[in-house]
C-alpha cells in the first residue's frame, strides 16, 4: 500500500502582511529625495553658521581676546541650531531639484501618461516632509536648547560677563489666585531681599476669606524642604476683622506657615533665553511668569513656544511647494533650483518676521502669529498643485 507523503510548500512569510505595501515609484522618489536633502543640510548649515555665528566669534577673538579653542567649542555648540534651521530649507531644495529633474527628463510625463495624478506622485514628498518634521521637532527638543545654553555659559565664563544674576536679589513679588482661571486674589507675597537661601523683609496679605483676613510681617523666612513649609522668624501676625480693624495681634520668634513654594521658585529660577529651553521647560517658565506678572516677557515666551510647534511643520509646507513648483519646471539645473529655493525661503521668513512682529505688537495672537506663515505656504502649495494637475 503506497503511503502519501505531504511535501512542504514554500509559502512566503506573511507575518508583515499588515504593513502597507510601498510601491516601486514611492521607493524611487523617496530615494531621489534623500541625497539632495543631505546636500541642502550641509550647504544651508554652513551658510547659517558663517553668517550667524562665525563672524561674531571672529569679532570677539579680535576685540576681546577670546581663545581660538573656546571659539571653536562655541562654534560646534551653535552648529545644532543652524542644522535644525536647515531642515525645512533642505526639504524645499530636495523636492524642487527632484521633481524638476523628473520634468526635464520627461519622467513626469511618463507617469502622467500611465494615469497617475500629480497628487499621487507627490505622496512620497508628503511622507518625507512628515519624517523631517519629526526629526526637526526632536532635534529642537533634545539637542538644540542644551547646546545653546552650554555655548552661552562657555562664552560667559571666558569673557567674565554675567548675562543676569543667578537669582533675583530684591523685590520678589508673587500673587496667588484661588484658581488658574479665577481672578479672585487669594494671597499677596512680598520679600524685600533674597540671598539665595533666605528671604528678608517679608509681608504677606491673606485674602483667603474673600477679604483681607490677616497680615503677616516677618524679618526673615526660609523654605523647609523636609516639611515643605515656610519657617518664618521674628514676625507678627495681624488678624483683621470684618470692619478692617485688628482683632488680634500675635508676635512670634519662630512660626511655620503652609504657603506655596512659588515665591522661592520665582526668585531662584534659572533664567534662560527661549532658545535655551525645550517646550516643557518653556511652559514651566510661563507658569512662573503668569504668577509674577511680567507681561512683555510672558508674551514673548508664548510666541516662541508656538513657533517651536509651527516651524517644524514648515518642512511639510516647503515639501509641497517644492514638489508642485518643480513638477512644472523644465530644463532647470541645480544652480537654478538653488536660486529658486533661496527666493522661496526669503519670502517665507519675511512673512514669518512680519507675523512675529504683529504678534509682539499684540495685533495677532501668539498662536496665529506662529502658524500664519505655514497657512500662507499651504495655500500657495495648494494653488500650485491644482495648476500642475490640469
C-alpha positions as CSV (number, residue, x, y, z in Angstrom):
1,X,0.0,0.0,0.0
2,X,1.6,3.3,-1.1
3,X,1.8,5.9,1.5
4,X,1.2,9.5,0.6
5,X,3.9,11.9,1.5
6,X,3.0,15.5,2.1
7,X,5.6,17.8,0.7
8,X,6.1,21.2,2.4
9,X,5.2,24.1,0.3
10,X,7.4,27.2,0.2
11,X,5.0,30.0,1.1
12,X,6.2,33.5,1.6
13,X,6.2,34.7,5.2
14,X,3.1,36.7,5.8
15,X,3.8,38.0,9.3
16,X,4.3,41.5,8.0
17,X,1.2,41.5,5.7
18,X,-0.5,44.1,7.8
19,X,2.1,46.7,6.8
20,X,1.2,48.9,3.8
21,X,3.0,48.0,0.7
22,X,5.4,50.5,-0.7
23,X,5.3,50.8,-4.5
24,X,8.4,50.9,-6.7
25,X,7.6,54.5,-7.6
26,X,7.4,55.6,-3.9
27,X,10.8,53.9,-3.2
28,X,12.3,55.5,-6.2
29,X,11.1,59.0,-5.4
30,X,11.9,58.7,-1.7
31,X,15.5,57.7,-2.6
32,X,15.8,60.5,-5.1
33,X,14.8,63.0,-2.3
34,X,17.4,61.9,0.2
35,X,20.7,62.9,-1.5
36,X,19.6,66.5,-2.4
37,X,18.3,66.8,1.1
38,X,21.7,65.9,2.6
39,X,23.4,68.3,0.2
40,X,21.0,71.1,1.4
41,X,21.6,70.4,5.0
42,X,25.4,70.7,4.5
43,X,25.1,73.8,2.3
44,X,22.5,75.7,4.4
45,X,24.1,74.8,7.7
46,X,27.5,76.1,6.5
47,X,25.9,79.3,5.3
48,X,23.9,79.8,8.5
49,X,26.9,79.1,10.8
50,X,29.1,81.6,8.7
51,X,26.5,84.4,8.9
52,X,25.0,83.8,12.3
53,X,28.0,82.7,14.4
54,X,31.4,82.7,12.7
55,X,31.6,86.4,12.0
56,X,30.6,87.3,15.6
57,X,33.1,84.8,17.1
58,X,35.9,86.3,14.9
59,X,35.0,89.8,16.2
60,X,35.2,88.5,19.8
61,X,38.5,86.8,19.1
62,X,40.0,90.1,17.8
63,X,38.4,92.6,20.2
64,X,38.0,90.6,23.5
65,X,40.9,88.1,23.1
66,X,38.6,85.1,23.0
67,X,40.8,82.0,22.8
68,X,40.6,80.2,19.5
69,X,39.9,76.8,21.2
70,X,37.0,78.4,23.0
71,X,35.7,80.0,19.8
72,X,35.8,76.6,18.1
73,X,34.0,75.0,21.0
74,X,31.3,77.6,20.9
75,X,31.0,77.2,17.1
76,X,30.5,73.4,17.5
77,X,27.8,74.0,20.2
78,X,26.0,76.5,17.9
79,X,26.0,74.1,15.0
80,X,22.9,72.1,16.0
81,X,20.7,75.2,15.9
82,X,21.7,76.0,12.3
83,X,21.3,72.4,11.3
84,X,17.7,72.4,12.6
85,X,17.1,75.7,10.7
86,X,18.4,74.0,7.5
87,X,15.9,71.1,7.6
88,X,12.9,73.0,6.1
89,X,15.2,74.7,3.6
90,X,16.7,71.4,2.6
91,X,13.3,69.8,2.1
92,X,12.4,72.6,-0.3
93,X,15.7,72.3,-2.2
94,X,15.4,68.5,-2.4
95,X,11.8,68.4,-3.7
96,X,12.5,71.2,-6.2
97,X,15.6,69.5,-7.6
98,X,14.0,66.1,-7.7
99,X,10.7,67.0,-9.4
100,X,12.3,69.5,-11.8
101,X,14.7,66.7,-12.9
102,X,11.7,64.4,-13.4
103,X,10.0,67.0,-15.5
104,X,13.1,67.8,-17.6
105,X,13.8,64.0,-18.2
106,X,10.1,63.5,-19.2
107,X,9.6,61.0,-16.4
108,X,6.8,63.2,-15.1
109,X,5.1,63.0,-18.5
110,X,5.5,59.2,-18.5
111,X,3.9,58.9,-15.0
112,X,1.1,61.1,-16.0
113,X,0.7,59.1,-19.2
114,X,0.2,56.0,-17.1
115,X,-2.8,57.6,-15.4
116,X,-1.0,58.7,-12.2
117,X,-2.1,62.1,-11.0
118,X,0.2,64.8,-9.6
119,X,-1.4,64.3,-6.2
120,X,-0.3,60.7,-6.2
121,X,3.2,61.5,-7.4
122,X,3.8,63.9,-4.6
123,X,2.7,61.5,-1.8
124,X,6.3,60.4,-1.1
125,X,7.1,64.1,-0.7
126,X,4.3,64.4,1.9
127,X,5.7,61.4,3.8
128,X,9.2,62.7,3.5
129,X,8.2,66.1,4.9
130,X,6.5,64.5,7.9
131,X,9.6,62.4,8.6
132,X,11.8,65.5,8.5
133,X,9.2,67.4,10.6
134,X,9.6,64.7,13.3
135,X,13.4,64.9,13.1
136,X,13.3,68.7,13.4
137,X,11.0,68.6,16.4
138,X,13.1,66.0,18.2
139,X,16.3,67.9,17.3
140,X,14.9,71.2,18.7
141,X,13.8,69.5,21.9
142,X,16.7,67.2,22.8
143,X,19.8,68.8,21.3
144,X,19.5,72.5,20.4
145,X,18.4,74.0,23.8
146,X,21.1,72.4,25.8
147,X,23.8,73.1,23.2
148,X,22.7,76.8,23.0
149,X,22.8,77.0,26.8
150,X,26.2,75.5,27.1
151,X,27.5,77.8,24.4
152,X,26.2,80.8,26.4
153,X,27.8,79.6,29.6
154,X,31.2,78.9,28.0
155,X,31.2,82.4,26.5
156,X,30.0,84.0,29.8
157,X,32.8,82.2,31.8
158,X,35.5,83.2,29.4
159,X,34.5,86.9,29.0
160,X,33.5,87.2,32.6
161,X,30.2,88.8,31.7
162,X,27.2,87.7,33.6
163,X,24.1,87.8,31.5
164,X,21.8,88.2,34.5
165,X,22.0,87.3,38.3
166,X,21.7,83.6,39.2
167,X,18.6,84.6,41.3
168,X,16.5,87.7,41.9
169,X,18.1,89.6,44.8
170,X,15.4,92.0,45.8
171,X,11.7,92.9,45.4
172,X,10.3,89.4,45.0
173,X,6.6,89.7,44.3
174,X,4.0,86.9,43.9
175,X,0.3,86.9,43.9
176,X,-1.7,83.7,44.3
177,X,-5.2,83.2,42.9
178,X,-7.8,80.8,44.1
179,X,-7.8,79.0,40.7
180,X,-5.7,79.3,37.5
181,X,-8.8,80.7,35.6
182,X,-10.1,82.7,38.6
183,X,-9.3,86.3,39.0
184,X,-10.0,86.3,42.8
185,X,-6.8,87.2,44.6
186,X,-6.1,84.8,47.4
187,X,-2.7,85.8,48.7
188,X,-0.1,88.5,48.1
189,X,3.5,87.7,48.9
190,X,6.4,90.3,49.0
191,X,10.0,89.9,50.1
192,X,12.4,92.9,50.1
193,X,15.7,90.9,49.7
194,X,16.9,87.4,48.9
195,X,20.4,86.0,49.3
196,X,19.8,82.7,47.5
197,X,18.6,80.8,50.6
198,X,16.8,83.3,53.0
199,X,14.3,86.0,52.2
200,X,14.2,89.2,54.3
201,X,11.6,91.8,55.0
202,X,8.5,89.7,54.2
203,X,4.9,90.9,54.1
204,X,2.0,88.5,53.2
205,X,-1.5,89.7,52.7
206,X,-4.1,86.9,53.1
207,X,-7.4,87.3,51.2
208,X,-8.5,83.6,51.5
209,X,-11.8,84.6,53.1
210,X,-12.9,86.9,50.3
211,X,-11.4,89.8,52.2
212,X,-8.2,90.8,53.9
213,X,-8.3,88.4,56.9
214,X,-4.7,88.7,58.1
215,X,-1.4,90.4,57.5
216,X,1.9,88.6,58.2
217,X,5.1,90.6,58.7
218,X,8.4,88.8,59.3
219,X,12.1,89.7,59.4
220,X,13.2,86.5,57.5
221,X,11.9,83.2,56.2
222,X,13.4,80.1,54.6
223,X,11.8,77.2,52.8
224,X,11.8,73.9,54.8
225,X,12.4,71.2,52.2
226,X,11.6,68.4,54.7
227,X,8.3,69.8,56.0
228,X,7.5,71.7,52.7
229,X,6.5,74.8,54.7
230,X,8.0,78.2,55.3
231,X,9.9,78.8,58.5
232,X,9.3,82.4,59.5
233,X,11.4,84.2,62.1
234,X,10.8,87.4,64.2
235,X,7.4,88.3,62.9
236,X,3.9,89.5,63.7
237,X,0.5,88.2,62.6
238,X,-2.2,90.8,62.4
239,X,-5.8,89.3,62.4
240,X,-8.2,91.7,60.6
241,X,-11.9,91.8,61.5
242,X,-14.7,92.4,59.1
243,X,-14.7,96.2,59.7
244,X,-11.0,96.4,58.8
245,X,-9.6,96.8,62.4
246,X,-7.1,94.5,64.0
247,X,-9.0,91.9,66.1
248,X,-5.8,90.3,67.4
249,X,-2.0,90.7,67.1
250,X,0.3,87.7,67.6
251,X,4.0,88.0,67.8
252,X,6.4,85.1,67.2
253,X,10.0,84.2,67.1
254,X,9.6,81.0,65.0
255,X,6.5,80.1,63.0
256,X,5.8,77.5,60.3
257,X,3.2,78.5,57.7
258,X,1.9,76.4,54.9
259,X,2.3,78.8,51.9
260,X,3.2,77.8,48.3
261,X,6.8,77.5,47.3
262,X,6.3,79.5,44.2
263,X,8.0,82.7,45.5
264,X,11.2,80.7,46.0
265,X,10.9,79.3,42.5
266,X,10.4,82.8,41.1
267,X,13.4,84.2,43.0
268,X,15.8,81.3,42.4
269,X,14.7,80.2,39.0
270,X,17.5,79.8,36.4
271,X,16.7,82.3,33.7
272,X,17.3,81.1,30.1
273,X,16.6,82.5,26.7
274,X,13.6,80.8,24.9
275,X,16.1,79.2,22.5
276,X,17.9,77.6,25.5
277,X,14.7,75.8,26.8
278,X,12.7,73.0,25.4
279,X,8.9,73.2,25.2
280,X,8.3,71.6,28.6
281,X,10.8,74.0,30.3
282,X,9.2,76.9,28.5
283,X,5.7,76.1,29.8
284,X,7.1,75.9,33.3
285,X,8.6,79.3,32.8
286,X,5.2,80.5,31.6
287,X,3.6,79.4,34.8
288,X,6.1,81.4,36.8
289,X,5.7,84.5,34.7
290,X,1.9,84.3,35.0
291,X,2.3,84.5,38.7
292,X,4.9,87.2,38.5
293,X,3.1,89.4,36.1
294,X,5.9,90.2,33.6
295,X,3.5,90.6,30.6
296,X,6.1,91.6,28.0
297,X,8.4,88.7,28.7
298,X,5.4,86.3,29.1
299,X,4.0,87.2,25.6
300,X,7.5,86.9,24.1
301,X,7.8,83.4,25.6
302,X,4.4,82.3,24.4
303,X,5.1,83.4,20.9
304,X,8.4,81.5,20.9
305,X,6.6,78.3,22.2
306,X,4.1,78.4,19.4
307,X,6.9,79.0,16.9
308,X,8.6,75.9,18.2
309,X,5.4,73.9,17.4
310,X,4.9,75.6,14.0
311,X,8.4,75.9,12.5
312,X,9.0,72.1,12.1
313,X,5.8,71.8,10.0
314,X,7.4,74.2,7.6
315,X,9.1,71.1,6.3
316,X,5.8,69.8,5.0
317,X,4.8,73.2,3.5
318,X,8.2,73.6,1.8
319,X,8.0,70.0,0.5
320,X,4.6,70.6,-1.1
321,X,5.6,73.9,-2.6
322,X,8.9,72.4,-4.0
323,X,7.2,69.4,-5.5
324,X,4.4,71.4,-7.0
325,X,6.8,74.0,-8.4
326,X,9.4,71.5,-9.6
327,X,6.8,69.4,-11.5
328,X,6.1,72.4,-13.7
329,X,9.8,73.4,-14.4
330,X,11.7,72.3,-17.5
331,X,15.4,72.2,-18.1
332,X,16.5,73.5,-14.7
333,X,19.8,72.6,-13.2
334,X,21.0,72.6,-9.6
335,X,22.0,76.2,-9.6
336,X,18.6,77.3,-10.8
337,X,16.8,75.1,-8.2
338,X,19.1,76.6,-5.5
339,X,18.3,80.1,-6.6
340,X,14.5,79.4,-6.6
341,X,14.9,77.8,-3.1
342,X,16.6,80.9,-1.8
343,X,13.8,83.2,-3.1
344,X,11.1,81.0,-1.6
345,X,12.9,80.7,1.7
346,X,13.4,84.5,1.8
347,X,9.7,85.0,1.1
348,X,8.7,82.6,3.9
349,X,10.9,84.0,6.5
350,X,9.9,87.6,5.6
351,X,6.3,86.5,6.2
352,X,7.4,84.8,9.4
353,X,9.2,88.0,10.6
354,X,6.2,90.2,9.8
355,X,3.7,87.9,11.6
356,X,6.1,87.6,14.6
357,X,6.3,91.4,14.8
358,X,2.5,91.7,14.7
359,X,2.2,89.1,17.4
360,X,4.7,91.0,19.6
361,X,2.7,94.2,19.0
362,X,-0.5,92.3,20.1
363,X,-2.1,92.7,16.6
364,X,-2.1,88.9,16.3
365,X,-2.4,86.3,19.0
366,X,0.8,84.2,19.6
367,X,-0.7,81.1,18.0
368,X,-1.9,82.9,14.9
369,X,1.3,84.8,14.5
370,X,3.3,81.5,14.7
371,X,1.1,79.4,12.3
372,X,0.1,82.1,9.8
373,X,3.2,81.7,7.6
374,X,2.5,78.0,7.3
375,X,-1.1,78.6,6.3
376,X,0.1,81.1,3.6
377,X,2.6,78.5,2.4
378,X,0.0,75.7,2.3
379,X,-2.4,77.9,0.3
380,X,0.3,78.6,-2.2
381,X,1.2,74.9,-2.4
382,X,-2.5,74.0,-3.0
383,X,-2.8,76.6,-5.8
384,X,0.4,75.2,-7.5
385,X,-0.7,71.6,-7.1
386,X,-4.1,72.3,-8.7
387,X,-2.5,74.1,-11.5
388,X,0.1,71.3,-12.1
389,X,-2.6,68.6,-12.1
390,X,-4.5,70.3,-15.0
